[in-house]
Amino acid sequence: MHFSNWQEFLAMGGYAPFVWSAFALTLIILGIVLVTPVLRRRQLLRQLQRLERLREQENTQ
């Protein structure tokens, strides 16, 4: 498909709501897929640090 100007490109031949909503949804899902493991790793590292501190406290008592 060839567009002669930006307005035609953005209109996507009348299918703009479907095309751009699918594009946005894809970007949102990719963002979630990329960010979720990073956040989960941070959470797990904090839990491990907390458990190590508790174990050290038990060993000192």
N, C-alpha and C positions, 0 to 999 in steps of 0.2 A: 504494500500500500504506500503510495507516495502522496505527501501533503505539500501543497504549494505555499502554505503559511502556518504560523504557530496556532492561529485560531482553529484551523481545520485539524491540526494535530491534536489540540486539546479537546476538540469535540468528538474525535475518533469516529467520524462518520455517523454520528447519532448514538453511538454506543458508549459515550463517555462515562455515564454513571456506573455501568457494569465494569468497564475496563479499569477506571481509576479506583473504584472500591475494591476490586480484586487486587490491584497493585498495592493499595494501602494495607489491606488485610495481610498480604504476603509479607510486607515489610514489618508489620507488627509481630507476626508470628516468628519471623526470623530474629527479630530483636529479643523476643522472649526466649527463644531457643539458645541464643548466645549469652544472655545475661543470667538466666536461671542457674546454670552450673557455677558461675563465679560467685553468686550470692550463697548458694548451697555450700560451696567450699569454705567460704568465710565463716558460715555458721558452724560447720563441722570443726574447723580449727579452733573456734572459740570454745566449743564444747570439750574438745580434747584438752585445751589449756585448763579449763575449769576442773576436769577430772584429774589432771596431773596435780593441781594445787590441792585438791581434796586428798589424794593419795599421799602427798608429802605431809600434809597435816596429820593424817592417820599414823604415818611412820614416826613422826616426831613425838607423838603422845604415848 
